[in-house]
């Protein structure tokens, strides 16, 4: 009953924004982001603390402006995520997306080992659900199931509408390996806190942050090529999408080398965030006190 009580208002909002013209819907998203900031004092405080520690040279007005821009961006991204399956073919790809470095992903897949595409909750991270299959890449995305199974089914349908396959992160290693063996591009967001077995405290913006080592170990053991990819929103609500040069993780699976390679991955994510810090998820508790002791 609780799931349905949450789902009914959600699907009503989703249905409404899906029938609006794109510009109206995204403008509504910006307003919703501004409204959310007014009621999310705790998240604003977390964002302010994270920004001050990551960029101690930033003034208070600069931090405040960045947080305001972040909430607007997240509101727009939420609405665009509800509409991702409404992008249509080559026409919308040409109209809304500028792709840079597509040849880097093609080159990585030519090795025949698949490719791990590293990304984060920066820019419009769901954009690849549309443009990667449209570009002809066999794509799999690793996602954490939502608590409400009805909402989770809605988003899974949208993510798979263009030909992607969703891999449940709870059984991620097996699904990732299977996809790589099929020479697919596997997209993973690697900027969230993960504590416990299979994680390590690795530097991120100069502070230790618990990070999964599963990807590090897999890419090192099987010499899977990695690419960092990010899609940044532009002021006119188009996107610039970037694929980095591929790289391989070197060395063995010793604890020391796992830390070094996980740090390298975090550095790739950090570079992507620094490109536009107002489009990252600063309100997430990425750094925990347990890491910083």
C-alpha positions in Angstrom: 0.0 0.0 0.0 2.8 2.4 0.8 4.4 1.8 -2.5 1.2 2.6 -4.3 0.6 5.7 -2.2 4.1 6.9 -3.3 3.7 5.8 -6.9 0.3 7.4 -7.7 1.4 11.0 -7.2 4.8 10.3 -8.8 3.2 8.8 -12.0 0.7 11.8 -12.1 3.6 14.2 -12.1 5.6 12.2 -14.6 2.6 11.9 -16.9 2.1 15.7 -16.8 5.7 16.7 -17.6 5.8 14.1 -20.4 3.1 15.9 -22.3 4.6 19.4 -21.9 6.8 20.9 -24.6 10.4 20.2 -23.8 11.3 23.8 -23.0 8.3 24.2 -20.6 9.1 20.9 -18.9 12.7 21.8 -18.3 11.8 25.2 -17.0 9.4 23.6 -14.6 12.3 21.4 -13.5 14.4 24.4 -12.7 11.7 25.9 -10.6 11.2 22.7 -8.8 14.9 22.6 -8.0 14.7 26.1 -6.6 11.8 25.1 -4.5 13.5 21.9 -3.3 16.5 24.0 -2.1 14.1 26.0 0.2 13.0 22.8 2.0 16.3 20.9 2.0 18.3 22.8 4.7 20.3 19.7 5.7 21.3 19.0 2.1 22.2 22.6 1.6 24.5 22.4 4.7 26.1 19.2 3.5 26.7 20.8 0.1 28.2 23.9 1.7 30.5 21.8 3.8 31.6 19.6 0.9 32.3 22.7 -1.3 34.3 24.5 1.4 36.5 21.5 2.0 37.0 20.7 -1.7 37.6 24.3 -2.7 38.8 26.2 0.4 39.7 29.2 -1.7 36.0 29.7 -2.7 34.2 32.6 -1.0 30.9 32.2 0.7 29.0 34.0 -2.1 30.6 31.7 -4.7 29.6 28.6 -2.7 26.1 29.9 -2.3 25.9 30.6 -6.1 27.2 27.1 -6.9 24.6 25.4 -4.6 21.8 27.4 -6.1 23.0 26.4 -9.6 23.3 22.8 -8.5 19.7 22.6 -7.3 18.3 24.2 -10.5 20.4 21.7 -12.5 19.2 18.7 -10.5 15.6 19.8 -11.0 16.1 20.1 -14.7 17.9 16.7 -14.8 15.0 15.0 -12.9 12.5 16.2 -15.4 14.7 15.3 -18.4 15.1 11.9 -16.9 11.4 11.4 -16.9 11.4 12.2 -20.6 14.5 10.4 -21.8 12.6 7.9 -23.9 11.0 10.7 -25.8 14.2 11.7 -27.6 13.7 10.5 -31.2 16.5 9.1 -33.4 19.1 11.0 -35.3 17.1 14.2 -35.5 17.2 14.8 -31.8 20.7 13.5 -31.5 21.8 16.2 -33.9 19.6 18.8 -32.3 20.4 18.4 -28.6 23.7 16.5 -28.4 27.3 17.3 -29.3 29.4 14.1 -29.1 33.2 14.4 -28.6 35.6 11.4 -28.6 33.2 8.8 -30.0 36.2 7.3 -31.7 37.8 6.6 -28.4 35.1 4.3 -27.4 35.2 2.6 -30.8 38.9 2.1 -30.4 38.5 0.5 -26.9 35.8 -1.9 -28.2 38.0 -3.0 -31.1 40.2 -4.8 -28.5 37.3 -7.3 -28.0 37.2 -7.1 -24.2 34.3 -4.8 -23.8 34.8 -1.4 -22.2 34.0 0.0 -18.7 32.7 3.6 -19.1 33.4 5.5 -15.9 31.0 8.4 -15.1 29.4 10.1 -12.1 26.3 12.0 -11.0 27.5 15.1 -12.9 25.8 16.8 -15.8 23.0 14.8 -17.3 24.2 11.3 -16.4 21.2 9.6 -17.9 21.9 11.0 -21.4 23.8 7.9 -22.5 20.7 5.9 -22.3 19.6 7.7 -25.4 22.7 8.6 -27.4 24.9 5.6 -26.9 22.5 3.1 -28.6 21.7 5.7 -31.2 25.5 5.9 -32.0 25.4 2.1 -32.5 27.1 1.0 -29.2 25.9 -2.1 -27.4 25.3 -0.5 -23.9 24.7 -1.8 -20.4 24.1 0.5 -17.4 24.7 -0.5 -13.8 22.0 0.9 -11.5 21.0 0.5 -7.9 17.4 -0.6 -7.6 15.1 2.0 -6.1 13.3 1.3 -2.8 9.9 1.5 -4.4 9.6 -1.3 -7.0 6.9 0.4 -8.9 9.0 3.5 -9.4 12.0 1.3 -10.2 10.1 -0.5 -12.9 9.1 2.9 -14.4 12.8 4.1 -14.6 14.0 0.7 -15.8 11.6 0.8 -18.7 12.8 4.3 -19.7 16.4 3.3 -19.4 15.9 0.3 -21.6 13.6 1.9 -24.1 16.4 2.7 -26.6 18.1 -0.7 -26.4 20.2 -0.6 -23.2 20.3 -3.3 -20.7 20.1 -2.5 -17.0 22.4 -4.4 -14.6 21.3 -4.6 -11.0 24.2 -3.3 -8.9 23.4 -5.8 -6.1 24.6 -8.6 -8.4 26.8 -6.3 -10.4 30.1 -8.2 -10.8 28.5 -11.2 -12.6 26.4 -9.0 -14.9 29.3 -6.7 -15.7 31.6 -9.6 -16.6 29.0 -11.2 -18.8 28.4 -7.9 -20.6 32.1 -7.4 -21.1 32.5 -10.9 -22.6 29.9 -9.8 -25.1 32.1 -6.8 -26.0 29.6 -4.3 -24.6 30.2 -0.9 -23.1 29.3 -1.0 -19.4 28.4 2.4 -17.9 29.0 2.8 -14.1 28.6 5.8 -11.8 31.5 5.7 -9.4 31.0 8.7 -7.2 28.9 7.3 -4.3 29.9 6.3 -0.8 30.4 2.6 -0.5 31.6 1.1 2.8 32.3 -2.5 3.7 33.8 -5.5 1.9 34.9 -4.6 -1.6 35.7 -0.9 -0.8 38.7 1.1 0.1 39.3 4.7 1.4 40.9 6.4 -1.6 41.7 10.1 -2.1 38.9 12.1 -3.8 39.3 15.9 -3.9 42.1 15.5 -1.4 40.0 13.6 1.2 39.7 9.9 1.8 36.4 8.5 0.4 35.2 4.9 0.5 35.2 3.7 -3.1 34.4 0.3 -4.6 37.4 -1.9 -5.6 35.4 -4.3 -7.7 35.9 -2.3 -10.9 39.6 -1.8 -10.1 40.2 -5.5 -9.6 38.1 -6.5 -12.7 39.8 -4.1 -15.0 43.3 -4.9 -13.7 42.8 -8.7 -13.8 41.3 -8.9 -17.3 42.9 -5.8 -18.7 39.6 -4.2 -19.6 39.9 -0.8 -21.2 38.4 2.1 -19.3 37.0 5.4 -20.6 35.7 8.4 -18.6 32.5 9.9 -20.1 30.4 12.9 -19.0 27.5 14.8 -20.5 27.3 18.5 -19.5 24.2 20.6 -19.8 24.6 23.9 -21.7 22.7 27.1 -21.0 20.3 26.3 -23.9 19.6 22.8 -22.5 21.7 21.0 -25.1 24.5 18.7 -24.1 28.2 18.4 -24.7 29.2 14.7 -24.3 32.8 13.7 -23.9 34.6 10.4 -24.1 38.2 10.4 -22.8 41.1 8.4 -24.3 41.0 4.8 -23.1 43.4 3.6 -20.5 44.4 0.3 -18.8 45.1 -0.3 -15.2 48.6 -1.8 -14.6 50.2 -3.9 -12.0 49.0 -6.8 -9.7 46.1 -7.2 -7.3 48.2 -6.3 -4.2 46.5 -4.0 -1.7 49.0 -1.3 -2.5 48.3 -1.5 -6.2 44.5 -1.7 -5.8 44.7 1.5 -3.8 46.8 3.2 -6.5 44.5 2.1 -9.3 41.3 3.1 -7.4 42.9 6.5 -6.8 43.5 6.8 -10.5 39.8 6.1 -11.2 38.8 8.7 -8.6 41.1 11.2 -10.3 39.2 10.6 -13.6 35.9 11.2 -11.9 37.3 14.3 -10.2 38.5 15.8 -13.5 35.0 15.3 -14.9 33.4 17.1 -11.9 35.9 20.0 -12.0 34.8 20.7 -15.6 31.6 22.2 -14.1 31.3 21.9 -10.3 27.7 23.3 -10.3 26.5 20.1 -12.1 27.7 17.6 -9.5 25.8 16.0 -6.6 27.4 18.0 -3.7 24.5 17.3 -1.5 25.6 13.6 -1.2 27.6 12.6 1.9 30.5 11.3 -0.3 32.9 11.7 2.6 32.2 10.2 5.9 34.0 10.7 9.2 34.9 7.1 9.4 37.2 7.7 6.4 38.9 10.8 7.8 40.0 9.5 11.1 
